[in-house]
Amino acid sequence: MKREGTVEWFKEEEGYGRIMLDHEEEIHVFVHFSSISYDRERFPDNFRYLQQGQKVSFNLIERAGLGDQKYVAENVIIISD
């Protein structure tokens, strides 16, 4: 299911972060750099990352048994900075 949200935080050096779903602040979504869609202009060296406050769209995946990381983002596209 395609959803939108805001990057809450992202650790470039670790390659992961968290997205907060729009209109559902209680749901936090884990995001890994490998799930960020490649954009040649934005990531010319193929090093993909997100910045706090960016608006993104993504496929929301629910994974059982991950504890706090129940929701995972895949196919993440940056909408705006």
FENBELVEN-V286130 format. One record per backbone hydrogen bond with DSSP energy under -0.5 kcal/mol. NH is the residue of the N-H (numbers start at 1). CO is the residue of the C=O. E is the energy in kcal/mol with one decimal. If there is no record, write none. Layout:
((NH/CO/E) (NH/CO/E))
//
This chain:
((3/58/-3.3) (5/56/-2.3) (6/20/-2.3) (7/54/-2.5) (8/18/-2.4) (9/18/-1.5) (11/16/-2.9) (12/10/-0.9) (14/11/-0.7) (15/11/-2.9) (16/11/-1.1) (17/31/-2.4) (18/9/-2.7) (19/29/-2.7) (20/6/-2.9) (21/19/-0.5) (21/27/-1.6) (22/4/-2.1) (24/21/-1.4) (27/24/-2.2) (28/26/-0.6) (29/19/-3.2) (30/71/-2.6) (31/17/-2.1) (33/15/-2.8) (35/32/-2.4) (36/33/-1.6) (37/76/-3.2) (43/39/-3.2) (46/43/-2.0) (48/46/-0.9) (53/7/-2.8) (54/51/-2.1) (55/80/-2.2) (56/5/-2.5) (57/77/-2.6) (58/3/-2.3) (59/74/-3.3) (60/1/-2.8) (60/58/-0.5) (61/59/-0.6) (61/72/-2.8) (63/61/-0.6) (63/70/-3.4) (66/63/-0.7) (69/66/-2.0) (70/67/-0.5) (70/68/-0.6) (71/28/-0.5) (72/61/-2.8) (73/30/-2.7) (74/59/-2.0) (76/35/-3.0) (77/57/-2.9) (79/55/-2.9) (80/55/-1.5))
//
